[in-house]
Amino acid sequence: MLKVNDKELNFTGSIKELLDYLKLNQSSCAVLVNGEIIKRKDWEKYLLKNDDYVEIVSFVGGG
Amino acid sequence: MNSFNLMLKNYFDDNLLQKLSRVKVLIIGCGGLGSHIAWMLIRCGVQNLKIVDFDRVELKNLNRQGYFLAQVGLPKVLALKDILTQINPGANIAITVEKIDDKNVEKIIMSYDVIVEAVDDEATKALIFEAAMKLNKKVVAASGVAGFGDCERIKIKRGRNFVIVGDFSTSVKDKKPYAPKVTAVAAIQADEVLRMVVEDE
């Protein structure tokens, strides 16, 4: 079980696969795992573990 | 010490003034957010500020951005520096005309303590956030500033070394940006910079 933005989620796979599963626009996302930022070039190879706390920050345009 | 910096002694103790004079703040993007965040931070005693933007002031910006008709056509960083210097002539304001991408982002961020993300494009926001976090900087970002009449939806999301301000949903693709809400988010971002500077030991 993962925690993704404070909600529990039964998921195994990489960060990339998680973002695909959640159907998020990946170019506007940043991802923290257990408080550490994971750069997008590592999303494909970074495998999420049980109890990982994943925080997905999804930006919308305007500034 | 100039009269502006002397005046600040009415508002902050020496310890805090010293922190404010030492911190190096970088604002990326000088539009509706950055143009307002900059003057607020200068008024609060930030002495070392770098502003980055690749754009020029356009008439269509003036519904919300902190520029004047006579400045239309000028690079935003030049127009903004002129305004900031009129507020505190003693502040050290550096400018760069550059568009941020994945090749230059780390180099631009490297030598600053607090990074204020104030750009328009969502992918660039994510890029700046990611790079600044990776370099262990303090990051103050914004997400969701468009529309009006719903400022109660503005949230402050704080984490270790970062804060994101906005309603997190209303993009400029959905609604147009207006002065009140954009400036409200800008004001909260500036306030969060102050908090981070105070808390930094």
Interface residues (C-beta under 8 A of the other chain):
Chain A: N25 S27 S28 C29 A30 L32 G35 I37 K39 R40 E55 V57 S58 F59 V60 G61 G62 G63
Chain B: G29 G31 G32 L33 G34 E117 A118 V119 D120 D121 E122 A123 K125 A126 F129 E130 M133 K134 A141 A142 S143 G144 V145 A146 G159 R160 I164 G166 F168 S169 T170 S171 V172 K173 P177 V182
